[in-house]
Amino acid sequence: MSRRTRWIRRSGAMLLAIAASSAAADEMVERGEYLTNILGCGGCHTEGALLGNAHGEWLAGAKVGVAYTPEEQGSPGVVFPANLTGDLATGLGAWRAEDIVRFLKTGMDHYGRTANPVMPWPNYAMLEEEDLKAIAAFLKTLPGVRYEIPEAIAPGEALTHAFVRIGVYLFVPEEGEAAEAPGAGAADD
């Protein structure tokens, strides 16, 4: 076999490996987009979505915040959903895929800050490593959208932006009242 033939075969094998690698990367990004959609990331991280009227760039963040402290404390603490696009100044453009995976697993960003409890990272931490990598791969493909998000508002500070209150509501039945889900047993009547 001539030197040229060996070179052509090796080059062809390398091109096939590159094509297979590219196809695998495309599949990973598609999986990440799918997961981002079913996890509902856009429900918070898109302007207006928290109010049922999404009108901003998808995943570019929101200026409508989420209260994270109880009503009884007066003016609540409010956080704002981050810009997840590739913008260097206002989004995830400076984050590596590994930084995104670490955030989803630990709630800690690449600056060493911990996410507020309204960000459900403990749920995402239960995903398979490959799924976390797929989400990160997808987010890294988003073109940058420059959209500045307000700083968090501490409890008791003046409120400067609209917010929604998302929380866990506990139903405690009165003594003797059936403790069943609404509508349960209705077919039995």
Legacy VTK file of the C-alpha trace (Angstrom):
# vtk DataFile Version 3.0
C-alpha trace
ASCII
DATASET POLYDATA
POINTS 189 float
0.000 0.000 0.000
1.422 3.335 -0.998
2.074 6.197 1.374
-0.584 8.235 -0.394
-3.222 5.501 0.025
-2.445 5.209 3.752
-2.718 8.997 4.094
-6.096 9.022 2.292
-7.415 6.200 4.505
-6.253 7.935 7.702
-7.732 11.242 6.522
-11.025 9.534 5.709
-11.107 7.869 9.128
-10.430 11.223 10.805
-13.221 12.885 8.819
-15.644 10.112 9.820
-14.642 10.522 13.484
-15.158 14.291 13.269
-18.567 13.808 11.635
-19.605 11.295 14.319
-18.417 13.660 17.040
-20.327 16.539 15.465
-23.507 14.445 15.226
-23.156 13.455 18.909
-22.699 17.120 19.875
-25.807 18.065 17.884
-27.796 15.333 19.641
-26.563 16.574 23.022
-27.649 20.149 22.240
-31.064 18.895 21.053
-31.433 16.902 24.287
-30.478 19.997 26.285
-33.104 22.077 24.495
-35.702 19.383 25.163
-34.799 19.253 28.872
-34.782 23.044 29.167
-38.286 23.084 27.740
-39.770 20.298 29.865
-38.137 21.685 33.019
-39.909 24.971 32.299
-36.837 27.215 32.457
-38.543 29.764 30.212
-41.409 30.037 32.711
-39.198 32.173 34.934
-36.269 33.186 32.732
-38.360 34.908 30.018
-39.778 38.404 30.510
-43.499 38.349 31.268
-43.739 34.559 31.617
-44.277 34.710 35.383
-47.360 36.837 34.715
-48.652 34.533 31.980
-47.699 36.940 29.192
-44.244 36.019 27.885
-43.101 38.816 25.612
-39.350 39.018 26.045
-36.529 37.129 24.402
-36.692 33.472 25.438
-34.359 32.757 28.393
-32.992 36.328 28.461
-34.186 36.836 32.051
-36.957 38.853 33.634
-37.469 42.115 35.502
-40.525 40.665 37.230
-39.090 39.090 40.343
-39.957 36.239 42.650
-40.527 36.884 46.369
-38.617 34.486 48.581
-39.696 35.562 52.067
-43.096 35.193 53.761
-45.751 37.895 53.548
-45.744 38.371 57.308
-42.314 39.993 57.103
-43.596 43.061 55.240
-41.651 44.028 52.139
-40.360 40.685 50.848
-36.978 39.745 49.548
-37.184 39.492 45.758
-34.844 37.835 43.253
-34.956 38.185 39.491
-34.577 35.318 37.002
-31.172 35.532 35.333
-30.331 35.990 31.684
-29.348 32.532 30.387
-28.276 33.636 26.905
-24.704 33.901 25.721
-24.331 37.637 26.377
-20.939 38.260 27.995
-22.035 41.182 30.152
-25.553 40.201 31.227
-25.857 36.466 30.531
-23.899 33.224 30.699
-21.394 34.176 28.008
-18.461 34.128 30.461
-19.542 30.812 31.998
-17.997 27.544 30.847
-20.249 24.504 30.349
-18.618 23.043 33.482
-19.700 26.137 35.451
-23.305 25.621 34.371
-23.217 21.935 35.328
-21.725 22.782 38.736
-24.438 25.408 39.295
-27.199 22.939 38.436
-25.658 20.357 40.794
-24.733 22.591 43.733
-26.553 25.903 43.363
-23.190 27.688 43.422
-22.270 29.984 40.548
-18.800 30.501 39.145
-18.305 33.461 41.500
-18.921 31.280 44.569
-22.398 32.683 45.296
-25.225 30.336 46.222
-28.547 30.468 44.396
-31.632 31.636 46.217
-34.053 28.831 47.199
-36.601 29.828 44.523
-34.161 28.456 41.938
-34.934 24.716 42.055
-31.342 23.562 41.630
-31.783 20.727 44.201
-34.253 19.177 41.754
-31.845 19.611 38.853
-29.032 18.092 40.935
-30.935 14.803 40.753
-30.665 14.672 36.965
-28.139 12.371 35.326
-24.734 13.927 34.653
-25.261 13.550 30.894
-28.536 15.475 31.111
-26.846 18.297 33.017
-24.112 18.403 30.376
-26.774 18.478 27.654
-28.511 21.463 29.293
-25.177 23.272 29.562
-24.325 22.456 25.928
-27.676 23.841 24.802
-27.410 27.025 26.882
-23.926 27.643 25.452
-25.465 27.709 21.940
-27.906 30.525 22.749
-26.947 33.759 21.041
-26.270 36.608 23.413
-29.137 38.944 24.234
-28.068 42.004 26.188
-30.719 42.309 28.902
-29.856 43.661 32.325
-31.640 42.092 35.250
-32.205 44.067 38.481
-30.193 43.260 41.587
-31.969 41.202 44.241
-33.976 43.153 46.804
-33.370 42.222 50.435
-36.316 41.792 52.820
-37.468 45.165 54.148
-35.899 47.184 51.289
-38.042 49.368 49.048
-39.616 47.430 46.217
-38.664 48.764 42.809
-40.071 46.094 40.477
-43.125 43.909 40.170
-42.896 40.451 41.695
-44.847 37.248 42.095
-45.008 35.074 45.160
-44.339 31.410 44.558
-44.355 29.088 47.495
-45.594 26.005 49.147
-49.080 26.232 50.558
-50.024 23.844 53.301
-53.598 22.699 53.775
-54.335 21.525 57.286
-57.774 19.945 57.635
-60.002 20.754 60.592
-60.448 17.986 63.134
-62.749 15.342 61.690
-62.434 16.694 58.133
-61.188 14.230 55.521
-57.591 14.898 54.503
-57.818 14.069 50.835
-56.932 15.879 47.673
-59.625 18.137 46.191
-61.891 16.072 43.982
-60.730 12.771 45.448
-63.616 10.454 46.073
-66.012 12.600 44.045
-66.740 9.698 41.708
-67.708 7.552 44.680
-70.601 9.842 45.726
LINES 1 190
189 0 1 2 3 4 5 6 7 8 9 10 11 12 13 14 15 16 17 18 19 20 21 22 23 24 25 26 27 28 29 30 31 32 33 34 35 36 37 38 39 40 41 42 43 44 45 46 47 48 49 50 51 52 53 54 55 56 57 58 59 60 61 62 63 64 65 66 67 68 69 70 71 72 73 74 75 76 77 78 79 80 81 82 83 84 85 86 87 88 89 90 91 92 93 94 95 96 97 98 99 100 101 102 103 104 105 106 107 108 109 110 111 112 113 114 115 116 117 118 119 120 121 122 123 124 125 126 127 128 129 130 131 132 133 134 135 136 137 138 139 140 141 142 143 144 145 146 147 148 149 150 151 152 153 154 155 156 157 158 159 160 161 162 163 164 165 166 167 168 169 170 171 172 173 174 175 176 177 178 179 180 181 182 183 184 185 186 187 188
